Amino acid sequence: MQPTTPTTPPSVLSARSLLAKNMICLRQARDWSQERLALEAGLHRTFIAHVERHARNISLDNLEKIARALDVETYSLLLP
Amino acid sequence: MQPTTPTTPPSVLSARSLLAKNMICLRQARDWSQERLALEAGLHRTFIAHVERHARNISLDNLEKIARALDVETYSLLLP
């Protein structure tokens, strides 16, 4: 018998969705609020909130700031 | 004795540098010109040229367009 829950291929998720998922996961693993991540990355709290809601087309430089704040390589934020 | 050539950790390269390196590598592997990549990604040729010179702070949506044109996952463009 086949499992009833279909598996969605990772590539179906947009880059914005992947980023939001990974950011939230890494941020919560550190027990950081959005405010804390914003502070560590030198960005605004509402900017972090927008990125986590897929509402913002973030630039590469800001993606890199978030990665450094979370102490990961930039590409990790976009991993499926 | 220590080896005389120091190895630079990949994380020293900026996200812009990694992107440029990977884009050029993948584009040339397909034998594509900047014009061809621009056409496939729905972007302007000078935009591609600027990204490949690290002169442009590309957005995530445009990064995703380039990845799709090159038929790779978005994160691959930022791999060290």
N, CA and C atoms of all chains as a GROMACS GRO file, in nm:
protein
  480
    1MET      N    1   0.083  -0.121   0.000
    1MET     CA    2   0.000   0.000   0.000
    1MET      C    3   0.086   0.126   0.000
    2GLN      N    4   0.038   0.228  -0.068
    2GLN     CA    5   0.110   0.356  -0.074
    2GLN      C    6   0.080   0.437   0.052
    3PRO      N    7   0.177   0.516   0.097
    3PRO     CA    8   0.143   0.610   0.206
    3PRO      C    9   0.039   0.711   0.156
    4THR      N   10  -0.048   0.753   0.243
    4THR     CA   11  -0.158   0.841   0.200
    4THR      C   12  -0.117   0.988   0.190
    5THR      N   13  -0.009   1.025   0.259
    5THR     CA   14   0.034   1.165   0.254
    5THR      C   15   0.131   1.185   0.139
    6PRO      N   16   0.094   1.265   0.038
    6PRO     CA   17   0.186   1.286  -0.072
    6PRO      C   18   0.304   1.373  -0.029
    7THR      N   19   0.420   1.345  -0.085
    7THR     CA   20   0.538   1.424  -0.054
    7THR      C   21   0.556   1.530  -0.163
    8THR      N   22   0.560   1.657  -0.122
    8THR     CA   23   0.580   1.765  -0.217
    8THR      C   24   0.728   1.778  -0.248
    9PRO      N   25   0.768   1.778  -0.376
    9PRO     CA   26   0.910   1.796  -0.405
    9PRO      C   27   0.957   1.931  -0.354
   10PRO      N   28   1.078   1.937  -0.297
   10PRO     CA   29   1.126   2.062  -0.238
   10PRO      C   30   1.130   2.178  -0.337
   11SER      N   31   1.159   2.148  -0.463
   11SER     CA   32   1.177   2.254  -0.562
   11SER      C   33   1.047   2.327  -0.592
   12VAL      N   34   0.932   2.270  -0.548
   12VAL     CA   35   0.804   2.337  -0.571
   12VAL      C   36   0.794   2.464  -0.484
   13LEU      N   37   0.859   2.460  -0.369
   13LEU     CA   38   0.858   2.577  -0.280
   13LEU      C   39   0.938   2.691  -0.342
   14SER      N   40   0.884   2.811  -0.334
   14SER     CA   41   0.956   2.927  -0.385
   14SER      C   42   1.074   2.958  -0.295
   15ALA      N   43   1.168   3.036  -0.347
   15ALA     CA   44   1.284   3.076  -0.268
   15ALA      C   45   1.240   3.154  -0.145
   16ARG      N   46   1.136   3.237  -0.160
   16ARG     CA   47   1.086   3.313  -0.044
   16ARG      C   48   1.034   3.220   0.065
   17SER      N   49   0.963   3.113   0.024
   17SER     CA   50   0.909   3.018   0.122
   17SER      C   51   1.020   2.943   0.194
   18LEU      N   52   1.118   2.899   0.115
   18LEU     CA   53   1.230   2.825   0.173
   18LEU      C   54   1.304   2.912   0.273
   19LEU      N   55   1.329   3.037   0.235
   19LEU     CA   56   1.399   3.130   0.323
   19LEU      C   57   1.321   3.149   0.453
   20ALA      N   58   1.191   3.173   0.441
   20ALA     CA   59   1.108   3.196   0.560
   20ALA      C   60   1.114   3.075   0.653
   21LYS      N   61   1.097   2.957   0.594
   21LYS     CA   62   1.098   2.833   0.672
   21LYS      C   63   1.232   2.816   0.746
   22ASN      N   64   1.342   2.833   0.674
   22ASN     CA   65   1.474   2.815   0.734
   22ASN      C   66   1.506   2.922   0.839
   23MET      N   67   1.469   3.047   0.808
   23MET     CA   68   1.493   3.156   0.903
   23MET      C   69   1.420   3.132   1.034
   24ILE      N   70   1.292   3.098   1.024
   24ILE     CA   71   1.211   3.076   1.144
   24ILE      C   72   1.269   2.959   1.224
   25CYS      N   73   1.306   2.853   1.153
   25CYS     CA   74   1.362   2.734   1.217
   25CYS      C   75   1.491   2.766   1.291
   26LEU      N   76   1.583   2.835   1.225
   26LEU     CA   77   1.712   2.868   1.286
   26LEU      C   78   1.696   2.970   1.400
   27ARG      N   79   1.607   3.064   1.378
   27ARG     CA   80   1.584   3.167   1.481
   27ARG      C   81   1.526   3.102   1.608
   28GLN      N   82   1.426   3.014   1.588
   28GLN     CA   83   1.363   2.952   1.705
   28GLN      C   84   1.457   2.853   1.773
   29ALA      N   85   1.547   2.790   1.696
   29ALA     CA   86   1.645   2.698   1.756
   29ALA      C   87   1.736   2.774   1.852
   30ARG      N   88   1.756   2.904   1.824
   30ARG     CA   89   1.838   2.987   1.914
   30ARG      C   90   1.753   3.054   2.022
   31ASP      N   91   1.623   3.028   2.015
   31ASP     CA   92   1.528   3.090   2.108
   31ASP      C   93   1.534   3.243   2.097
   32TRP      N   94   1.550   3.291   1.972
   32TRP     CA   95   1.556   3.435   1.946
   32TRP      C   96   1.420   3.484   1.900
   33SER      N   97   1.382   3.602   1.945
   33SER     CA   98   1.265   3.671   1.891
   33SER      C   99   1.303   3.735   1.757
   34GLN      N  100   1.202   3.784   1.685
   34GLN     CA  101   1.231   3.859   1.561
   34GLN      C  102   1.313   3.983   1.595
   35GLU      N  103   1.283   4.045   1.709
   35GLU     CA  104   1.358   4.164   1.753
   35GLU      C  105   1.506   4.131   1.771
   36ARG      N  106   1.533   4.016   1.833
   36ARG     CA  107   1.671   3.978   1.859
   36ARG      C  108   1.745   3.953   1.729
   37LEU      N  109   1.680   3.880   1.637
   37LEU     CA  110   1.744   3.854   1.508
   37LEU      C  111   1.771   3.985   1.434
   38ALA      N  112   1.673   4.074   1.438
   38ALA     CA  113   1.687   4.205   1.373
   38ALA      C  114   1.808   4.280   1.428
   39LEU      N  115   1.819   4.280   1.560
   39LEU     CA  116   1.929   4.347   1.629
   39LEU      C  117   2.063   4.287   1.587
   40GLU      N  118   2.071   4.154   1.589
   40GLU     CA  119   2.197   4.086   1.556
   40GLU      C  120   2.238   4.109   1.411
   41ALA      N  121   2.136   4.122   1.322
   41ALA     CA  122   2.164   4.136   1.180
   41ALA      C  123   2.176   4.282   1.136
   42GLY      N  124   2.144   4.374   1.225
   42GLY     CA  125   2.147   4.516   1.189
   42GLY      C  126   2.034   4.553   1.094
   43LEU      N  127   1.920   4.489   1.112
   43LEU     CA  128   1.803   4.517   1.028
   43LEU      C  129   1.686   4.556   1.117
   44HIS      N  130   1.576   4.597   1.056
   44HIS     CA  131   1.459   4.638   1.134
   44HIS      C  132   1.370   4.518   1.165
   45ARG      N  133   1.306   4.521   1.281
   45ARG     CA  134   1.220   4.410   1.320
   45ARG      C  135   1.108   4.384   1.220
   46THR      N  136   1.047   4.491   1.169
   46THR     CA  137   0.938   4.470   1.073
   46THR      C  138   0.990   4.410   0.943
   47PHE      N  139   1.113   4.440   0.908
   47PHE     CA  140   1.173   4.379   0.789
   47PHE      C  141   1.182   4.227   0.808
   48ILE      N  142   1.233   4.185   0.924
   48ILE     CA  143   1.241   4.041   0.955
   48ILE      C  144   1.101   3.979   0.950
   49ALA      N  145   1.004   4.046   1.009
   49ALA     CA  146   0.867   3.994   1.010
   49ALA      C  147   0.814   3.979   0.868
   50HIS      N  148   0.841   4.077   0.783
   50HIS     CA  149   0.795   4.069   0.644
   50HIS      C  150   0.860   3.954   0.569
   51VAL      N  151   0.990   3.936   0.588
   51VAL     CA  152   1.060   3.826   0.520
   51VAL      C  153   1.003   3.692   0.567
   52GLU      N  154   0.974   3.681   0.695
   52GLU     CA  155   0.919   3.555   0.748
   52GLU      C  156   0.775   3.532   0.699
   53ARG      N  157   0.708   3.636   0.650
   53ARG     CA  158   0.574   3.620   0.593
   53ARG      C  159   0.578   3.615   0.440
   54HIS      N  160   0.697   3.604   0.381
   54HIS     CA  161   0.718   3.598   0.234
   54HIS      C  162   0.678   3.729   0.167
   55ALA      N  163   0.663   3.835   0.245
   55ALA     CA  164   0.607   3.958   0.191
   55ALA      C  165   0.714   4.051   0.138
   56ARG      N  166   0.839   4.006   0.139
   56ARG     CA  167   0.948   4.098   0.105
   56ARG      C  168   1.045   4.030   0.011
   57ASN      N  169   1.082   4.102  -0.093
   57ASN     CA  170   1.181   4.052  -0.188
   57ASN      C  171   1.319   4.094  -0.140
   58ILE      N  172   1.375   4.018  -0.047
   58ILE     CA  173   1.500   4.055   0.021
   58ILE      C  174   1.616   4.060  -0.077
   59SER      N  175   1.712   4.146  -0.051
   59SER     CA  176   1.832   4.153  -0.135
   59SER      C  177   1.938   4.056  -0.084
   60LEU      N  178   2.032   4.026  -0.171
   60LEU     CA  179   2.139   3.932  -0.135
   60LEU      C  180   2.222   3.984  -0.018
   61ASP      N  181   2.251   4.115  -0.015
   61ASP     CA  182   2.330   4.169   0.095
   61ASP      C  183   2.260   4.150   0.230
   62ASN      N  184   2.128   4.171   0.232
   62ASN     CA  185   2.054   4.152   0.357
   62ASN      C  186   2.039   4.005   0.393
   63LEU      N  187   2.028   3.920   0.290
   63LEU     CA  188   2.026   3.775   0.314
   63LEU      C  189   2.156   3.734   0.384
   64GLU      N  190   2.266   3.791   0.337
   64GLU     CA  191   2.397   3.761   0.395
   64GLU      C  192   2.405   3.811   0.540
   65LYS      N  193   2.348   3.928   0.569
   65LYS     CA  194   2.349   3.980   0.706
   65LYS      C  195   2.275   3.885   0.800
   66ILE      N  196   2.161   3.833   0.753
   66ILE     CA  197   2.082   3.741   0.836
   66ILE      C  198   2.160   3.611   0.858
   67ALA      N  199   2.224   3.562   0.752
   67ALA     CA  200   2.303   3.438   0.763
   67ALA      C  201   2.415   3.457   0.866
   68ARG      N  202   2.484   3.570   0.859
   68ARG     CA  203   2.594   3.594   0.955
   68ARG      C  204   2.542   3.604   1.097
   69ALA      N  205   2.428   3.670   1.114
   69ALA     CA  206   2.369   3.681   1.248
   69ALA      C  207   2.336   3.543   1.303
   70LEU      N  208   2.289   3.453   1.215
   70LEU     CA  209   2.252   3.318   1.259
   70LEU      C  210   2.371   3.222   1.255
   71ASP      N  211   2.488   3.274   1.215
   71ASP     CA  212   2.612   3.196   1.210
   71ASP      C  213   2.601   3.074   1.116
   72VAL      N  214   2.540   3.095   1.000
   72VAL     CA  215   2.534   2.992   0.897
   72VAL      C  216   2.583   3.051   0.765
   73GLU      N  217   2.614   2.965   0.668
   73GLU     CA  218   2.650   3.012   0.534
   73GLU      C  219   2.521   3.062   0.466
   74THR      N  220   2.537   3.160   0.377
   74THR     CA  221   2.419   3.220   0.314
   74THR      C  222   2.332   3.117   0.243
   75TYR      N  223   2.396   3.022   0.171
   75TYR     CA  224   2.317   2.925   0.095
   75TYR      C  225   2.226   2.841   0.185
   76SER      N  226   2.267   2.819   0.313
   76SER     CA  227   2.187   2.736   0.404
   76SER      C  228   2.046   2.790   0.423
   77LEU      N  229   2.030   2.921   0.410
   77LEU     CA  230   1.898   2.982   0.429
   77LEU      C  231   1.802   2.946   0.317
   78LEU      N  232   1.854   2.893   0.206
   78LEU     CA  233   1.768   2.861   0.092
   78LEU      C  234   1.760   2.711   0.065
   79LEU      N  235   1.815   2.632   0.156
   79LEU     CA  236   1.812   2.486   0.137
   79LEU      C  237   1.669   2.432   0.146
   80PRO      N  238   1.633   2.341   0.056
   80PRO     CA  239   1.499   2.279   0.064
   80PRO      C  240   1.489   2.190   0.187
   81MET      N  241   5.644   2.009   0.890
   81MET     CA  242   5.639   2.143   0.827
   81MET      C  243   5.498   2.178   0.780
   82GLN      N  244   5.466   2.304   0.793
   82GLN     CA  245   5.335   2.351   0.749
   82GLN      C  246   5.337   2.373   0.598
   83PRO      N  247   5.224   2.348   0.530
   83PRO     CA  248   5.219   2.387   0.388
   83PRO      C  249   5.230   2.538   0.375
   84THR      N  250   5.293   2.583   0.269
   84THR     CA  251   5.319   2.727   0.256
   84THR      C  252   5.200   2.804   0.200
   85THR      N  253   5.110   2.734   0.128
   85THR     CA  254   4.995   2.804   0.071
   85THR      C  255   4.877   2.796   0.168
   86PRO      N  256   4.836   2.909   0.225
   86PRO     CA  257   4.722   2.903   0.318
   86PRO      C  258   4.592   2.878   0.241
   87THR      N  259   4.504   2.802   0.302
   87THR     CA  260   4.373   2.776   0.240
   87THR      C  261   4.274   2.878   0.294
   88THR      N  262   4.210   2.951   0.205
   88THR     CA  263   4.111   3.048   0.247
   88THR      C  264   3.979   2.977   0.274
   89PRO      N  265   3.921   2.994   0.393
   89PRO     CA  266   3.791   2.930   0.417
   89PRO      C  267   3.687   2.986   0.320
   90PRO      N  268   3.594   2.901   0.272
   90PRO     CA  269   3.496   2.947   0.175
   90PRO      C  270   3.411   3.062   0.226
   91SER      N  271   3.388   3.064   0.359
   91SER     CA  272   3.298   3.165   0.414
   91SER      C  273   3.356   3.306   0.405
   92VAL      N  274   3.485   3.318   0.373
   92VAL     CA  275   3.547   3.449   0.358
   92VAL      C  276   3.491   3.520   0.234
   93LEU      N  277   3.455   3.442   0.131
   93LEU     CA  278   3.397   3.500   0.011
   93LEU      C  279   3.258   3.556   0.041
   94SER      N  280   3.231   3.675  -0.010
   94SER     CA  281   3.098   3.733   0.010
   94SER      C  282   2.995   3.658  -0.072
   95ALA      N  283   2.870   3.674  -0.036
   95ALA     CA  284   2.761   3.610  -0.111
   95ALA      C  285   2.763   3.657  -0.258
   96ARG      N  286   2.795   3.785  -0.279
   96ARG     CA  287   2.802   3.836  -0.416
   96ARG      C  288   2.910   3.765  -0.497
   97SER      N  289   3.026   3.742  -0.433
   97SER     CA  290   3.136   3.674  -0.503
   97SER      C  291   3.100   3.531  -0.535
   98LEU      N  292   3.039   3.462  -0.438
   98LEU     CA  293   3.000   3.322  -0.459
   98LEU      C  294   2.899   3.313  -0.573
   99LEU      N  295   2.803   3.403  -0.570
   99LEU     CA  296   2.701   3.403  -0.675
   99LEU      C  297   2.764   3.424  -0.812
  100ALA      N  298   2.851   3.523  -0.822
  100ALA     CA  299   2.916   3.553  -0.951
  100ALA      C  300   2.994   3.432  -1.001
  101LYS      N  301   3.071   3.372  -0.912
  101LYS     CA  302   3.152   3.256  -0.947
  101LYS      C  303   3.064   3.142  -0.999
  102ASN      N  304   2.958   3.111  -0.925
  102ASN     CA  305   2.872   3.000  -0.962
  102ASN      C  306   2.793   3.029  -1.090
  103MET      N  307   2.745   3.154  -1.103
  103MET     CA  308   2.670   3.191  -1.224
  103MET      C  309   2.755   3.176  -1.349
  104ILE      N  310   2.876   3.231  -1.342
  104ILE     CA  311   2.966   3.226  -1.457
  104ILE      C  312   2.998   3.081  -1.491
  105CYS      N  313   3.026   3.002  -1.387
  105CYS     CA  314   3.059   2.860  -1.406
  105CYS      C  315   2.944   2.785  -1.474
  106LEU      N  316   2.823   2.801  -1.421
  106LEU     CA  317   2.707   2.730  -1.476
  106LEU      C  318   2.672   2.781  -1.616
  107ARG      N  319   2.683   2.911  -1.635
  107ARG     CA  320   2.652   2.970  -1.766
  107ARG      C  321   2.750   2.919  -1.872
  108GLN      N  322   2.878   2.918  -1.837
  108GLN     CA  323   2.978   2.874  -1.934
  108GLN      C  324   2.969   2.723  -1.959
  109ALA      N  325   2.928   2.646  -1.858
  109ALA     CA  326   2.910   2.502  -1.876
  109ALA      C  327   2.803   2.475  -1.982
  110ARG      N  328   2.706   2.567  -1.993
  110ARG     CA  329   2.601   2.554  -2.095
  110ARG      C  330   2.641   2.622  -2.226
  111ASP      N  331   2.760   2.682  -2.226
  111ASP     CA  332   2.806   2.758  -2.342
  111ASP      C  333   2.710   2.872  -2.376
  112TRP      N  334   2.657   2.935  -2.271
  112TRP     CA  335   2.564   3.046  -2.290
  112TRP      C  336   2.638   3.178  -2.277
  113SER      N  337   2.602   3.275  -2.357
  113SER     CA  338   2.648   3.412  -2.341
  113SER      C  339   2.566   3.477  -2.229
  114GLN      N  340   2.610   3.595  -2.185
  114GLN     CA  341   2.529   3.671  -2.088
  114GLN      C  342   2.392   3.704  -2.148
  115GLU      N  343   2.391   3.733  -2.278
  115GLU     CA  344   2.265   3.763  -2.349
  115GLU      C  345   2.169   3.645  -2.340
  116ARG      N  346   2.223   3.525  -2.362
  116ARG     CA  347   2.138   3.406  -2.361
  116ARG      C  348   2.080   3.382  -2.222
  117LEU      N  349   2.165   3.395  -2.119
  117LEU     CA  350   2.117   3.377  -1.982
  117LEU      C  351   2.010   3.481  -1.950
  118ALA      N  352   2.035   3.605  -1.990
  118ALA     CA  353   1.938   3.713  -1.967
  118ALA      C  354   1.804   3.679  -2.032
  119LEU      N  355   1.809   3.633  -2.154
  119LEU     CA  356   1.688   3.596  -2.228
  119LEU      C  357   1.613   3.485  -2.157
  120GLU      N  358   1.686   3.380  -2.117
  120GLU     CA  359   1.624   3.264  -2.052
  120GLU      C  360   1.563   3.302  -1.917
  121ALA      N  361   1.626   3.398  -1.848
  121ALA     CA  362   1.580   3.434  -1.713
  121ALA      C  363   1.479   3.548  -1.715
  122GLY      N  364   1.460   3.610  -1.831
  122GLY     CA  365   1.369   3.723  -1.840
  122GLY      C  366   1.426   3.848  -1.774
  123LEU      N  367   1.558   3.863  -1.783
  123LEU     CA  368   1.625   3.979  -1.723
  123LEU      C  369   1.705   4.051  -1.831
  124HIS      N  370   1.762   4.166  -1.796
  124HIS     CA  371   1.838   4.243  -1.895
  124HIS      C  372   1.984   4.198  -1.897
  125ARG      N  373   2.046   4.204  -2.015
  125ARG     CA  374   2.185   4.160  -2.027
  125ARG      C  375   2.278   4.238  -1.936
  126THR      N  376   2.257   4.369  -1.926
  126THR     CA  377   2.347   4.448  -1.841
  126THR      C  378   2.328   4.412  -1.693
  127PHE      N  379   2.206   4.370  -1.659
  127PHE     CA  380   2.183   4.325  -1.521
  127PHE      C  381   2.268   4.202  -1.492
  128ILE      N  382   2.267   4.105  -1.583
  128ILE     CA  383   2.349   3.984  -1.568
  128ILE      C  384   2.497   4.022  -1.558
  129ALA      N  385   2.539   4.112  -1.645
  129ALA     CA  386   2.679   4.156  -1.644
  129ALA      C  387   2.717   4.219  -1.510
  130HIS      N  388   2.626   4.302  -1.456
  130HIS     CA  389   2.654   4.366  -1.328
  130HIS      C  390   2.663   4.264  -1.214
  131VAL      N  391   2.572   4.166  -1.216
  131VAL     CA  392   2.575   4.063  -1.109
  131VAL      C  393   2.706   3.985  -1.118
  132GLU      N  394   2.749   3.955  -1.240
  132GLU     CA  395   2.873   3.878  -1.257
  132GLU      C  396   2.996   3.960  -1.219
  133ARG      N  397   2.981   4.092  -1.210
  133ARG     CA  398   3.092   4.178  -1.164
  133ARG      C  399   3.076   4.217  -1.018
  134HIS      N  400   2.984   4.156  -0.946
  134HIS     CA  401   2.955   4.183  -0.804
  134HIS      C  402   2.902   4.324  -0.785
  135ALA      N  403   2.857   4.389  -0.892
  135ALA     CA  404   2.823   4.531  -0.884
  135ALA      C  405   2.676   4.552  -0.850
  136ARG      N  406   2.603   4.444  -0.827
  136ARG     CA  407   2.459   4.457  -0.811
  136ARG      C  408   2.413   4.376  -0.690
  137ASN      N  409   2.330   4.439  -0.608
  137ASN     CA  410   2.272   4.371  -0.493
  137ASN      C  411   2.141   4.306  -0.538
  138ILE      N  412   2.151   4.189  -0.598
  138ILE     CA  413   2.037   4.121  -0.661
  138ILE      C  414   1.931   4.085  -0.556
  139SER      N  415   1.806   4.084  -0.598
  139SER     CA  416   1.697   4.044  -0.508
  139SER      C  417   1.676   3.893  -0.515
  140LEU      N  418   1.609   3.840  -0.413
  140LEU     CA  419   1.585   3.695  -0.407
  140LEU      C  420   1.500   3.648  -0.527
  141ASP      N  421   1.400   3.728  -0.565
  141ASP     CA  422   1.316   3.687  -0.679
  141ASP      C  423   1.398   3.676  -0.808
  142ASN      N  424   1.489   3.769  -0.829
  142ASN     CA  425   1.572   3.762  -0.950
  142ASN      C  426   1.675   3.649  -0.941
  143LEU      N  427   1.725   3.624  -0.820
  143LEU     CA  428   1.815   3.510  -0.798
  143LEU      C  429   1.743   3.381  -0.839
  144GLU      N  430   1.617   3.371  -0.801
  144GLU     CA  431   1.537   3.253  -0.832
  144GLU      C  432   1.515   3.240  -0.985
  145LYS      N  433   1.494   3.354  -1.053
  145LYS     CA  434   1.478   3.351  -1.200
  145LYS      C  435   1.603   3.296  -1.268
  146ILE      N  436   1.719   3.340  -1.218
  146ILE     CA  437   1.846   3.294  -1.277
  146ILE      C  438   1.863   3.145  -1.250
  147ALA      N  439   1.830   3.101  -1.127
  147ALA     CA  440   1.842   2.958  -1.094
  147ALA      C  441   1.753   2.874  -1.186
  148ARG      N  442   1.630   2.919  -1.206
  148ARG     CA  443   1.538   2.843  -1.293
  148ARG      C  444   1.589   2.838  -1.436
  149ALA      N  445   1.642   2.950  -1.482
  149ALA     CA  446   1.696   2.954  -1.620
  149ALA      C  447   1.811   2.854  -1.633
  150LEU      N  448   1.890   2.842  -1.528
  150LEU     CA  449   2.006   2.751  -1.531
  150LEU      C  450   1.968   2.609  -1.486
  151ASP      N  451   1.840   2.590  -1.451
  151ASP     CA  452   1.787   2.460  -1.410
  151ASP      C  453   1.859   2.405  -1.287
  152VAL      N  454   1.882   2.491  -1.190
  152VAL     CA  455   1.939   2.448  -1.061
  152VAL      C  456   1.851   2.504  -0.949
  153GLU      N  457   1.867   2.450  -0.829
  153GLU     CA  458   1.797   2.505  -0.712
  153GLU      C  459   1.863   2.639  -0.676
  154THR      N  460   1.783   2.728  -0.619
  154THR     CA  461   1.834   2.863  -0.590
  154THR      C  462   1.958   2.859  -0.500
  155TYR      N  463   1.955   2.773  -0.398
  155TYR     CA  464   2.069   2.770  -0.303
  155TYR      C  465   2.201   2.736  -0.372
  156SER      N  466   2.193   2.657  -0.483
  156SER     CA  467   2.317   2.615  -0.552
  156SER      C  468   2.399   2.734  -0.601
  157LEU      N  469   2.331   2.844  -0.631
  157LEU     CA  470   2.402   2.962  -0.680
  157LEU      C  471   2.488   3.027  -0.572
  158LEU      N  472   2.467   2.990  -0.447
  158LEU     CA  473   2.543   3.052  -0.337
  158LEU      C  474   2.636   2.955  -0.267
  159LEU      N  475   2.651   2.834  -0.323
  159LEU     CA  476   2.738   2.733  -0.261
  159LEU      C  477   2.884   2.776  -0.268
  160PRO      N  478   2.958   2.757  -0.160
  160PRO     CA  479   3.101   2.790  -0.163
  160PRO      C  480   3.178   2.691  -0.251
   0.00000   0.00000   0.00000
